Amino acid sequence: MASLLYRVSLGLGGLALFWAFGMLSANEYGKSAALMATALPGLTGLCLLLRARPAWLSATTLGIIAVFFFDAATKGFLRDYFGLRPNHLLVLQAVFNTNPSEAGEFFRHHWRDLAEASGVFAGLMSVVVMLERRLSHAEAAITPPPMQRRGKFAVAFMLMGFLALHLNPTMAKENPLLYWPIRYLDYQRQLAYAETLQHALERNMAQRTDWRVQYRGPARKTVVWVIGESLNRNNMSLYGYARNTTPMLDSLRSELTVFRDVVSSEPATMASLMKMLTPASLTDPDAWMRQPDLVMLAREAGYRTYWISNQAPNDGWLGLVAKRADERVFINKGLGRGENNVDGNLLPAVDAALASDAPRKLIVVHLLGAHPTYDMRYPATFARFDNANDTVMRDLATQGRSLWVRRLRNEYDNAIAYNDYVVANLIRKTMKATATSDASLLFSSDHAQEVGHTRDHTGQSVADASGYEIPMLVWTRDAIDARKRAMLESRPYQTDQLEHTMLGLLDIDTAYYDASHDVLSDAFSPAPRSINGHAY
């Protein structure tokens, strides 16, 4: 029993260090400790009970501890990256809505954070291996007596306790061997359920009378919606950033309405787009199950719809929405958002859509923007801030940001500069192609990125405002006077209401349009905003 207790202390002591390093919450530590405190003596005790070779005893000990330590290191990395417990839906969407190509790019971008978590794991395991070898050598020098009845009872009790813990679903989900398989099955069930609901909604499209769709605009109209990716407005000179990252948009400033106080509803692509493209909102997240999305309503109003994307085709829920468009172009032939295909390659497809003779057109352009890995989002000619030594770099150094984060800030700003080139070209092309018809373009990002703004971190951030503060701008054929533009630009807005603004630009009246949520409407009324469940 002393031997078993010693091995349990090794495992629990290591988990305690993961907790001390902030890689496990107290709640996670308690659950993992309860599982380990029953699994380790139960399974290693079984080796002693069966008088297995010492090597089997050591292998069982090290295997169990390694599984728990690896689980703790993984949770610690994900918590540091997302700012959330790893079982949060947003984390599961990011983990499971990926593929080998995108995962490879993720690892390349975040190798430093991965190395830190791996280093903690490797360091603690090395200590455990050393102590286990010392113990096993000491045990090999003596012949242990047969296990007494009390010991057999204790081992059986621990094994039964370990199995009994799994009768509690919450504890079962914390078993490192079951943690990810259970959550993957849950995630797949969610996807299947969502797809079933989407198909059910499509089958109900015949009941269009409930939509009460009416088009009230001119005979010829073009609306372009450019959806950016992972763009933080605080990195754009258009919003006062110290670096000249948006020279082309700056040159168009007098023709643009630049909204200065817009936040995304979510810090991740899928969850955010669901609320941008459909009636779903933070207050009614399930509305998309009951009501038509923007593409459905546009088609019902007589628009020819185009979906032009540099993101992966058939990407979960979003792929279902994209399939509803009359014409679809996906230039990303890789396996995910990690594909090295720059957004400028979308421009010819946009030219073709703008040249179409359809009288009414909705053109959705979905960019890769500044999605990590940042240095894959722009051609070499836009590496403008590599090795920069300017105010931005000096401020980051003063704030204690690491060399790694400072380098990624440079790459991120390069991606912002290239995004400026792409978006400005889309605006100019729309201006030119629609010179004789009514037209408008709205540009917004799905969410933002934390790139050393508030902490030594790069990537998505649920906990920081920098994960939500996005750019949004509008160009319209009809000029807006300076006084009204200033009033519009100061309006606070959150993108879970963006479909109302798009319906307004499309001149569509429907039962699902609310002018008080249309940021361009005279009837607009600011609504409370929140990020990560807290008021913004």
VOKETI-950452 format. One record per residue (C-alpha): residue number from 0; chain; x, y, z. Coordinates in Angstrom, 2 decimals. Each point is the difference from the previous one (the first is absolute). Layout:
N
SITE   seq   mol        px        py        pz
SITE   NUM     A         X         Y         Z
...
END
This chain:
536
SITE   seq   mol        px        py        pz
SITE     0     A      0.00      0.00      0.00
SITE     1     A      2.91      2.35      0.65
SITE     2     A      1.15     -0.63     -3.58
SITE     3     A     -3.43      0.86     -1.38
SITE     4     A     -0.33      3.12      2.15
SITE     5     A      3.42      1.19     -1.16
SITE     6     A     -1.05     -0.31     -3.64
SITE     7     A     -3.29      1.78      0.68
SITE     8     A      1.92      2.86      1.62
SITE     9     A      2.13      0.31     -3.15
SITE    10     A     -3.07      0.37     -2.19
SITE    11     A     -1.92      2.33      2.28
SITE    12     A      3.09      2.11      0.63
SITE    13     A      0.49      0.47     -3.74
SITE    14     A     -3.63      0.98     -0.50
SITE    15     A      0.37      2.48      2.87
SITE    16     A      2.88      1.64     -1.87
SITE    17     A     -2.15      0.27     -3.17
SITE    18     A     -2.57      1.77      2.19
SITE    19     A      2.71      2.23      1.50
SITE    20     A      1.16      0.94     -3.51
SITE    21     A     -3.57      1.03     -0.88
SITE    22     A     -0.44     -2.79     -2.52
SITE    23     A     -2.80     -1.67      1.96
SITE    24     A     -2.83      1.72      1.83
SITE    25     A     -0.70     -1.04      3.58
SITE    26     A     -3.15     -1.76     -1.22
SITE    27     A      1.90     -1.93     -2.68
SITE    28     A      2.74     -0.87      2.46
SITE    29     A     -2.53     -1.38      2.47
SITE    30     A     -1.66     -2.22     -2.59
SITE    31     A      3.27     -1.20     -1.52
SITE    32     A      1.42     -0.66      3.47
SITE    33     A     -3.05     -2.08      0.97
SITE    34     A      0.35     -2.09     -3.17
SITE    35     A      3.75     -0.44      0.39
SITE    36     A     -0.25     -0.79      3.74
SITE    37     A     -2.21     -2.98     -0.85
SITE    38     A      1.39     -1.04     -3.39
SITE    39     A      3.68     -0.03      0.95
SITE    40     A     -0.17     -2.18      3.15
SITE    41     A     -2.76     -2.11     -1.52
SITE    42     A      1.83     -0.89     -3.22
SITE    43     A      3.53     -0.13      1.40
SITE    44     A     -1.35     -1.94      2.98
SITE    45     A     -1.44     -2.47     -2.47
SITE    46     A      3.53     -0.53     -1.34
SITE    47     A      1.21     -0.75      3.53
SITE    48     A     -2.98     -2.24      0.66
SITE    49     A      0.75     -2.02     -3.14
SITE    50     A      3.72      0.03      0.89
SITE    51     A      0.82      1.46     -3.41
SITE    52     A      3.58      0.79     -0.97
SITE    53     A      1.40      3.26      1.45
SITE    54     A      0.19      1.39     -3.53
SITE    55     A     -3.78     -0.33     -0.32
SITE    56     A     -0.49      1.82      3.27
SITE    57     A      2.25      2.88     -1.11
SITE    58     A     -1.55      0.13     -3.47
SITE    59     A     -3.51      0.15      1.48
SITE    60     A      1.02      2.74      2.42
SITE    61     A      1.71      2.11     -2.63
SITE    62     A     -2.75     -0.57     -2.55
SITE    63     A     -2.76      1.19      2.33
SITE    64     A      1.96      3.02      1.19
SITE    65     A      1.03      0.90     -3.56
SITE    66     A     -3.63     -0.04     -1.17
SITE    67     A     -1.09      2.31      2.83
SITE    68     A      2.99      2.33     -0.43
SITE    69     A     -0.48      0.22     -3.77
SITE    70     A     -3.67      0.80      0.54
SITE    71     A      0.94      2.75      2.46
SITE    72     A      2.58      1.48     -2.38
SITE    73     A     -2.52      0.00     -2.87
SITE    74     A     -2.64      1.70      2.12
SITE    75     A      2.57      2.53      1.16
SITE    76     A      0.99      0.87     -3.56
SITE    77     A     -3.62      0.36     -1.14
SITE    78     A     -0.88      2.11      3.05
SITE    79     A      2.94      2.31     -0.69
SITE    80     A     -0.90      0.30     -3.68
SITE    81     A     -3.76      0.49      0.29
SITE    82     A     -0.32      1.38      3.52
SITE    83     A     -2.70     -2.60      0.66
SITE    84     A     -0.37     -3.47      1.43
SITE    85     A      0.65     -2.51     -2.78
SITE    86     A     -3.51     -1.43      0.19
SITE    87     A     -1.55      3.30     -1.11
SITE    88     A     -1.95     -0.29     -3.26
SITE    89     A      2.18      2.62     -1.70
SITE    90     A      3.12     -2.02      0.78
SITE    91     A     -1.58     -3.22     -1.23
SITE    92     A     -1.07      1.70     -3.24
SITE    93     A      3.56      1.19     -0.59
SITE    94     A      1.55     -3.37      0.87
SITE    95     A     -2.36     -2.22     -1.97
SITE    96     A     -0.78      2.36     -2.89
SITE    97     A      3.50     -0.50     -1.39
SITE    98     A      2.05     -2.42     -2.06
SITE    99     A      3.65     -1.10     -0.32
SITE   100     A      0.95      2.92     -2.25
SITE   101     A     -1.47      2.67      2.22
SITE   102     A      1.26     -1.74      3.14
SITE   103     A      3.51      0.02     -1.47
SITE   104     A     -0.15      3.73     -0.55
SITE   105     A     -1.38      0.48      3.51
SITE   106     A      2.95     -1.91      1.47
SITE   107     A      2.46      1.97     -2.10
SITE   108     A     -1.49      3.28      1.16
SITE   109     A     -0.22     -0.95      3.68
SITE   110     A      3.06     -2.21      0.39
SITE   111     A      1.30      2.18      2.83
SITE   112     A     -3.13     -0.44      2.15
SITE   113     A     -0.05     -3.69     -0.88
SITE   114     A      3.66     -0.27      0.95
SITE   115     A     -0.71      1.55      3.39
SITE   116     A     -2.83     -2.44      0.76
SITE   117     A      2.07     -2.89     -1.37
SITE   118     A      2.94      1.10      2.12
SITE   119     A     -2.05     -0.11      3.18
SITE   120     A     -1.30     -3.44     -0.95
SITE   121     A      3.44     -1.32     -0.92
SITE   122     A      1.63      1.47      3.11
SITE   123     A     -2.51     -1.44      2.44
SITE   124     A     -0.03     -3.38     -1.76
SITE   125     A      3.80     -0.12      0.13
SITE   126     A     -0.10      0.46      3.76
SITE   127     A     -2.68     -2.68      0.35
SITE   128     A      1.96     -2.44     -2.20
SITE   129     A      3.14      0.57      2.05
SITE   130     A     -1.80     -0.55      3.32
SITE   131     A     -1.89     -3.02     -1.32
SITE   132     A      3.25     -1.60     -1.21
SITE   133     A      1.59      0.61      3.40
SITE   134     A     -2.98     -1.59      1.73
SITE   135     A     -0.16     -2.97     -2.39
SITE   136     A      3.74     -0.69      0.48
SITE   137     A     -0.45      0.05      3.77
SITE   138     A     -2.97     -2.37     -0.27
SITE   139     A      1.92     -2.36     -2.27
SITE   140     A      2.57     -0.51      2.75
SITE   141     A     -2.56     -1.63      2.29
SITE   142     A     -2.58     -2.74     -0.43
SITE   143     A     -3.39      1.44      0.95
SITE   144     A     -2.26     -2.23      2.10
SITE   145     A     -3.36     -1.06     -1.41
SITE   146     A     -2.62      2.72      0.26
SITE   147     A     -2.04     -0.28      3.19
SITE   148     A     -3.77     -0.10      0.07
SITE   149     A     -0.14      3.61      1.13
SITE   150     A      2.08      1.05     -3.00
SITE   151     A     -2.16     -2.00     -2.39
SITE   152     A     -3.09      1.66      1.43
SITE   153     A      1.58      3.44     -0.40
SITE   154     A      0.91     -0.66     -3.64
SITE   155     A     -3.50     -1.32     -0.78
SITE   156     A     -1.51      3.03      1.77
SITE   157     A      2.09      2.41     -2.07
SITE   158     A     -0.88     -1.73     -3.27
SITE   159     A     -3.68      0.04      0.87
SITE   160     A      0.30      3.63      1.03
SITE   161     A      1.62      0.90     -3.33
SITE   162     A     -2.79     -1.73     -1.92
SITE   163     A     -2.68      1.49      2.25
SITE   164     A      1.25      3.51     -0.73
SITE   165     A     -0.94     -0.57     -3.64
SITE   166     A     -3.64     -0.40      0.98
SITE   167     A      0.08      3.76      0.41
SITE   168     A     -0.03      1.43     -3.58
SITE   169     A      1.96      3.07      1.06
SITE   170     A      2.78     -2.13      1.49
SITE   171     A     -0.04     -2.38     -2.96
SITE   172     A      0.65      2.92     -2.34
SITE   173     A      3.10      0.92      2.03
SITE   174     A      1.64     -3.38     -0.60
SITE   175     A      2.95      0.95     -2.25
SITE   176     A     -0.60     -3.01     -2.24
SITE   177     A     -3.67      0.92     -0.42
SITE   178     A      0.21      3.83      0.11
SITE   179     A      0.50      0.70     -3.69
SITE   180     A     -1.90     -3.01     -1.44
SITE   181     A     -3.10      0.93      2.01
SITE   182     A      0.22      3.63     -1.04
SITE   183     A      0.62     -0.93     -3.61
SITE   184     A     -3.14     -2.13      0.01
SITE   185     A     -1.90      2.87      1.60
SITE   186     A      1.32      2.38     -2.65
SITE   187     A     -0.94     -2.36     -2.83
SITE   188     A     -3.49     -0.33      1.44
SITE   189     A     -0.26      3.78      0.08
SITE   190     A      1.07      0.22     -3.64
SITE   191     A     -2.42     -2.73     -1.05
SITE   192     A     -2.79      1.69      1.91
SITE   193     A      0.84      3.37     -1.55
SITE   194     A      0.06     -1.49     -3.50
SITE   195     A     -3.33     -1.73      0.61
SITE   196     A     -1.49      3.29      1.11
SITE   197     A      1.41      1.79     -3.03
SITE   198     A     -1.45     -2.57     -2.38
SITE   199     A     -3.33      0.21      1.81
SITE   200     A      0.10      3.77     -0.47
SITE   201     A      0.71     -0.44     -3.70
SITE   202     A     -2.95     -2.37     -0.32
SITE   203     A     -2.18      2.67      1.56
SITE   204     A      1.07      2.67     -2.46
SITE   205     A     -3.25     -0.55     -1.90
SITE   206     A     -1.77      1.81      2.85
SITE   207     A      1.37      3.32     -1.18
SITE   208     A     -3.18      1.87      0.77
SITE   209     A      1.15      0.22      3.61
SITE   210     A      3.12      1.85     -1.10
SITE   211     A     -2.01      2.86     -1.58
SITE   212     A      2.92      1.00     -2.23
SITE   213     A     -0.31      3.15     -2.11
SITE   214     A      2.67      1.71     -2.05
SITE   215     A     -0.30      3.80      0.14
SITE   216     A      3.12      1.10     -1.87
SITE   217     A      0.90      1.06     -3.55
SITE   218     A     -0.08     -2.31     -3.00
SITE   219     A      3.77     -0.51      0.03
SITE   220     A      1.87     -0.44      3.24
SITE   221     A      3.25     -1.60      1.15
SITE   222     A      0.96     -0.67      3.60
SITE   223     A      3.43     -1.39      0.87
SITE   224     A      0.64     -1.37      3.48
SITE   225     A      3.68     -0.58      0.72
SITE   226     A      0.52     -2.18      3.08
SITE   227     A      3.47      0.36      1.45
SITE   228     A      1.76     -2.49      2.24
SITE   229     A      1.78      0.60      3.32
SITE   230     A      0.42      3.77     -0.46
SITE   231     A      0.57      2.31      2.95
SITE   232     A     -0.90      3.62     -0.77
SITE   233     A      2.65      1.17      2.46
SITE   234     A      2.64     -1.15     -2.50
SITE   235     A     -1.34      2.19     -2.82
SITE   236     A      1.27      3.53     -0.64
SITE   237     A     -3.57      0.70     -1.16
SITE   238     A     -0.83     -0.21      3.71
SITE   239     A      3.02      1.94      1.24
SITE   240     A      2.61     -2.76      0.27
SITE   241     A      3.56      1.34      0.08
SITE   242     A      1.05     -2.06     -3.01
SITE   243     A     -1.16      0.80     -3.52
SITE   244     A     -1.72     -3.36     -0.51
SITE   245     A     -3.00      1.22     -2.07
SITE   246     A      1.29      2.62     -2.47
SITE   247     A     -2.47     -0.92     -2.74
SITE   248     A     -3.07      0.13      2.24
SITE   249     A      1.36      3.22      1.48
SITE   250     A      0.01      1.47     -3.52
SITE   251     A     -3.69     -0.95     -0.37
SITE   252     A     -0.91      1.38      3.42
SITE   253     A     -2.18      2.85     -1.29
SITE   254     A     -2.27     -2.49     -1.79
SITE   255     A     -0.31     -2.49      2.85
SITE   256     A     -2.07     -0.18      3.15
SITE   257     A      2.45     -1.48      2.51
SITE   258     A     -1.75     -1.31      3.11
SITE   259     A      2.25      0.53      2.98
SITE   260     A     -1.72     -2.03      2.72
SITE   261     A     -0.97     -3.42     -1.38
SITE   262     A      0.63     -3.30      1.77
SITE   263     A     -0.60     -3.56     -1.15
SITE   264     A     -2.48     -2.15      1.87
SITE   265     A      2.48     -2.87      0.31
SITE   266     A      3.80     -0.37     -0.15
SITE   267     A     -0.11     -2.96     -2.42
SITE   268     A     -0.99     -0.31     -3.65
SITE   269     A     -2.87     -2.47     -0.02
SITE   270     A     -1.83      1.30      3.05
SITE   271     A      0.40      3.59     -1.20
SITE   272     A     -1.10     -0.62     -3.60
SITE   273     A     -3.08     -1.89      1.16
SITE   274     A     -1.15      3.20      1.71
SITE   275     A      1.05      2.24     -2.91
SITE   276     A     -1.70     -1.93     -2.79
SITE   277     A     -3.18     -1.07      1.78
SITE   278     A     -2.56      1.38      2.47
SITE   279     A      1.92     -1.72      2.82
SITE   280     A      1.21      2.46      2.63
SITE   281     A      1.56      0.01      3.44
SITE   282     A     -3.48      0.28      1.52
SITE   283     A     -1.55     -2.61     -2.31
SITE   284     A      2.78     -2.31     -1.22
SITE   285     A     -2.44     -2.60     -1.36
SITE   286     A     -1.90      2.35     -2.31
SITE   287     A      1.89     -1.37     -3.01
SITE   288     A     -1.87     -3.26      0.52
SITE   289     A     -3.36      1.67     -0.48
SITE   290     A      0.59      2.83     -2.47
SITE   291     A      1.63      0.39     -3.43
SITE   292     A      3.56      1.26     -0.38
SITE   293     A      1.14      2.97     -2.06
SITE   294     A      0.71     -2.00     -3.18
SITE   295     A     -3.51     -1.51      0.07
SITE   296     A     -1.63      3.41      0.39
SITE   297     A      2.13      1.57     -2.74
SITE   298     A     -0.92     -2.74     -2.47
SITE   299     A     -3.67      0.38      0.93
SITE   300     A      0.28      3.74     -0.73
SITE   301     A      1.28     -0.72     -3.51
SITE   302     A      3.74      0.33      0.55
SITE   303     A      2.49     -2.19     -1.78
SITE   304     A      2.33     -1.11      2.77
SITE   305     A      3.72     -0.67     -0.20
SITE   306     A      2.26     -1.60      2.60
SITE   307     A      3.69      0.63     -0.74
SITE   308     A      2.36     -1.38      2.61
SITE   309     A      3.62     -0.63      0.87
SITE   310     A     -1.08     -2.21      2.89
SITE   311     A     -0.53     -3.73     -0.13
SITE   312     A     -3.10     -1.22     -1.87
SITE   313     A     -2.58     -2.12      1.82
SITE   314     A      1.26      1.37      3.32
SITE   315     A     -2.59     -1.33      2.44
SITE   316     A     -3.04      2.16      0.56
SITE   317     A      1.40      2.81     -2.16
SITE   318     A      0.23     -2.32     -2.99
SITE   319     A     -3.75     -0.57      0.19
SITE   320     A     -0.65      3.75     -0.24
SITE   321     A      2.47      0.43     -2.85
SITE   322     A     -1.70     -2.76     -2.00
SITE   323     A     -3.18      2.07     -0.14
SITE   324     A      1.68      2.63     -2.16
SITE   325     A     -0.77     -0.12     -3.73
SITE   326     A      3.69      0.08     -0.90
SITE   327     A      2.89     -1.16      2.17
SITE   328     A      3.74      0.43     -0.46
SITE   329     A      2.53     -1.47      2.45
SITE   330     A      3.60      0.71     -0.93
SITE   331     A      1.38     -1.75      3.08
SITE   332     A      0.72     -3.49     -1.30
SITE   333     A      1.84     -1.01      3.15
SITE   334     A     -1.43     -1.54      3.10
SITE   335     A     -0.72      2.99      2.23
SITE   336     A      0.76      3.52      1.14
SITE   337     A      3.66     -0.97      0.17
SITE   338     A      0.19     -0.02     -3.80
SITE   339     A      2.57      2.39     -1.46
SITE   340     A     -2.26      1.71     -2.54
SITE   341     A     -0.09      3.79      0.20
SITE   342     A     -3.28      1.92     -0.20
SITE   343     A      1.06      1.98     -3.07
SITE   344     A     -0.64     -3.15     -2.01
SITE   345     A     -3.72      0.58      0.58
SITE   346     A     -0.07      3.23     -2.02
SITE   347     A     -0.59     -1.58     -3.46
SITE   348     A     -3.03     -1.91      1.32
SITE   349     A     -1.38      3.22      1.47
SITE   350     A      0.56      1.74     -3.35
SITE   351     A     -2.06     -2.69     -1.69
SITE   352     A     -2.83      0.31      2.51
SITE   353     A     -0.06      3.80     -0.31
SITE   354     A     -0.11     -0.33     -3.81
SITE   355     A     -3.02     -2.31      0.13
SITE   356     A     -3.12      1.40     -1.65
SITE   357     A     -2.28     -0.98      2.89
SITE   358     A     -2.01      3.10      0.95
SITE   359     A      0.31     -0.64      3.74
SITE   360     A      3.10     -1.61      1.50
SITE   361     A      1.17     -0.91      3.48
SITE   362     A      3.70     -0.88     -0.05
SITE   363     A      1.44     -1.49      3.20
SITE   364     A      3.80      0.01      0.03
SITE   365     A      1.53     -2.04      2.83
SITE   366     A      3.67      0.77      0.61
SITE   367     A      2.73     -1.78      1.95
SITE   368     A      1.13      3.43      1.21
SITE   369     A      2.47     -0.32      2.86
SITE   370     A     -0.78     -3.52      1.12
SITE   371     A      3.01     -1.68      1.60
SITE   372     A      2.54     -0.85     -1.29
SITE   373     A      0.41      3.72     -0.72
SITE   374     A      3.00     -0.24     -2.32
SITE   375     A     -2.01     -2.19     -2.39
SITE   376     A     -2.59      2.72     -0.59
SITE   377     A      2.06      2.31     -2.19
SITE   378     A      2.54     -0.15     -2.83
SITE   379     A      3.63      0.85      0.72
SITE   380     A     -0.40      3.51     -1.41
SITE   381     A     -2.24      0.87      2.97
SITE   382     A      2.51     -0.97      2.68
SITE   383     A      0.23      3.68      0.86
SITE   384     A      0.51     -0.22      3.74
SITE   385     A      2.49     -2.84      0.28
SITE   386     A      2.82      0.97      2.37
SITE   387     A     -1.65      3.35      0.66
SITE   388     A      1.41      2.15      2.80
SITE   389     A     -2.70      2.57      0.56
SITE   390     A     -2.37      1.35      2.63
SITE   391     A     -2.13     -3.15     -0.12
SITE   392     A      2.96     -2.26      0.70
SITE   393     A      1.34      2.25      2.74
SITE   394     A     -3.43      0.10      1.69
SITE   395     A     -0.30     -3.79     -0.12
SITE   396     A      3.48     -0.38      1.49
SITE   397     A     -0.88      2.45      2.77
SITE   398     A     -3.12     -2.05      0.73
SITE   399     A      2.14     -3.12      0.38
SITE   400     A     -1.17     -1.78     -3.13
SITE   401     A      2.28     -2.83     -1.10
SITE   402     A      2.11      0.05     -3.15
SITE   403     A     -2.31     -2.67     -1.38
SITE   404     A     -3.14      2.13      0.45
SITE   405     A      1.76      3.06     -1.41
SITE   406     A      1.00     -1.95     -3.11
SITE   407     A     -3.55     -1.23     -0.46
SITE   408     A     -1.31      3.55      0.41
SITE   409     A      2.14      0.97     -2.99
SITE   410     A     -1.36     -2.90     -2.03
SITE   411     A     -3.56      0.82      1.07
SITE   412     A      0.43      3.61     -1.11
SITE   413     A      1.34     -1.23     -3.35
SITE   414     A     -3.22     -2.02     -0.36
SITE   415     A     -2.06      3.09      0.91
SITE   416     A      1.85      1.98     -2.69
SITE   417     A     -0.77     -2.65     -2.61
SITE   418     A     -3.62     -0.13      1.13
SITE   419     A     -0.08      3.77     -0.59
SITE   420     A      1.12     -0.58     -3.59
SITE   421     A     -2.66     -2.66     -0.59
SITE   422     A     -2.92      1.85      1.60
SITE   423     A      0.89      3.32     -1.64
SITE   424     A      0.12     -1.74     -3.38
SITE   425     A     -3.39     -1.59      0.64
SITE   426     A     -1.43      3.43      0.78
SITE   427     A      1.52      1.58     -3.12
SITE   428     A     -1.18     -2.86     -2.20
SITE   429     A     -3.52      0.31      1.40
SITE   430     A      0.05      3.75     -0.61
SITE   431     A      1.10     -0.43     -3.60
SITE   432     A     -2.23     -2.96     -0.94
SITE   433     A     -3.16      1.58      1.42
SITE   434     A      0.43      3.56     -1.25
SITE   435     A     -3.47     -0.02     -1.60
SITE   436     A     -1.92     -1.85      2.72
SITE   437     A     -0.67      0.15      3.70
SITE   438     A      2.73     -1.75      1.99
SITE   439     A      1.50     -0.37      3.43
SITE   440     A      2.74     -1.98      1.74
SITE   441     A      0.28     -0.97      3.64
SITE   442     A      3.24     -1.33      1.47
SITE   443     A      0.16     -1.57      3.44
SITE   444     A      2.12     -2.63      1.74
SITE   445     A     -1.30     -3.14      1.66
SITE   446     A      2.08      0.61      3.12
SITE   447     A      3.36      1.47      1.01
SITE   448     A      3.33     -1.22      1.38
SITE   449     A      2.05      0.61      3.11
SITE   450     A      3.53      0.74     -1.20
SITE   451     A      1.76      1.34      3.07
SITE   452     A     -2.63      2.68      0.65
SITE   453     A     -0.80     -1.02      3.57
SITE   454     A      2.26     -2.98      0.74
SITE   455     A      2.87     -2.05     -1.39
SITE   456     A     -2.19     -2.00     -2.35
SITE   457     A     -0.88     -0.23     -3.69
SITE   458     A     -3.18     -1.50     -1.41
SITE   459     A     -3.68     -0.18      0.86
SITE   460     A     -0.99      1.25      3.41
SITE   461     A     -3.29     -0.57      1.75
SITE   462     A      0.95      1.90      3.13
SITE   463     A      1.48      3.19     -1.55
SITE   464     A     -1.84      2.82     -1.75
SITE   465     A      2.72     -0.19     -2.67
SITE   466     A     -1.60     -3.25     -1.16
SITE   467     A     -3.20      1.87     -0.94
SITE   468     A      0.89      3.57     -1.08
SITE   469     A     -0.38     -0.09     -3.77
SITE   470     A     -0.09      2.41     -2.93
SITE   471     A     -3.20      0.71     -1.88
SITE   472     A     -0.47      2.43     -2.86
SITE   473     A     -2.59      0.76     -2.67
SITE   474     A      0.18      1.55     -3.44
SITE   475     A     -3.22      1.02     -1.76
SITE   476     A     -0.65      1.48     -3.41
SITE   477     A     -2.10      2.72      1.58
SITE   478     A      2.35      2.36      1.81
SITE   479     A     -0.54      0.54      3.71
SITE   480     A      0.51      3.54      1.26
SITE   481     A      2.75      0.61      2.55
SITE   482     A     -2.33      0.73      2.90
SITE   483     A     -2.02     -3.19     -0.42
SITE   484     A      3.16     -2.04     -0.59
SITE   485     A      1.50      1.18      3.28
SITE   486     A     -3.21     -0.96      1.78
SITE   487     A     -0.06     -3.45     -1.60
SITE   488     A      3.66     -0.70      0.68
SITE   489     A     -0.38      0.55      3.74
SITE   490     A     -2.85     -2.50      0.39
SITE   491     A      0.79     -2.99      2.23
SITE   492     A     -0.80     -3.31     -1.67
SITE   493     A      0.41     -3.76      0.33
SITE   494     A      0.03     -2.33     -2.96
SITE   495     A     -2.66     -2.42      1.22
SITE   496     A     -2.43      2.61     -1.40
SITE   497     A      1.84      0.43     -3.30
SITE   498     A     -2.58     -1.80     -2.15
SITE   499     A     -2.38      2.92      0.66
SITE   500     A      2.55      2.48     -1.41
SITE   501     A      0.52     -2.26     -3.01
SITE   502     A     -3.76     -0.25     -0.61
SITE   503     A     -0.15      3.78      0.11
SITE   504     A      2.77      0.29     -2.59
SITE   505     A     -1.81     -2.57     -2.14
SITE   506     A     -3.26      2.03      0.20
SITE   507     A     -1.83     -3.10      1.23
SITE   508     A     -3.05      0.24      2.20
SITE   509     A     -0.80     -3.17      1.88
SITE   510     A     -1.57     -1.17      3.22
SITE   511     A      3.53     -0.58      1.29
SITE   512     A      1.34      3.52     -0.61
SITE   513     A      0.18      2.35      2.97
SITE   514     A      1.10      3.54     -0.87
SITE   515     A      1.02      0.64      3.60
SITE   516     A      2.84     -2.52     -0.54
SITE   517     A      1.04      1.48     -3.37
SITE   518     A      2.99      2.21      0.78
SITE   519     A     -0.62      2.07     -3.16
SITE   520     A     -3.68      0.63      0.71
SITE   521     A     -1.44      3.19      1.48
SITE   522     A     -1.98     -2.30      2.31
SITE   523     A      3.15     -1.59      1.44
SITE   524     A      0.03     -0.41      3.76
SITE   525     A      3.24     -1.11      1.75
SITE   526     A     -0.36     -3.31      1.85
SITE   527     A      2.04     -1.28      2.94
SITE   528     A      3.10     -1.90     -1.09
SITE   529     A      1.91     -2.79      1.68
SITE   530     A      3.15     -2.03     -0.52
SITE   531     A      0.65     -3.30      1.73
SITE   532     A     -3.17      0.50      2.03
SITE   533     A      1.04      3.39      1.38
SITE   534     A     -1.22      3.49     -0.94
SITE   535     A      2.21      1.78     -2.53
END
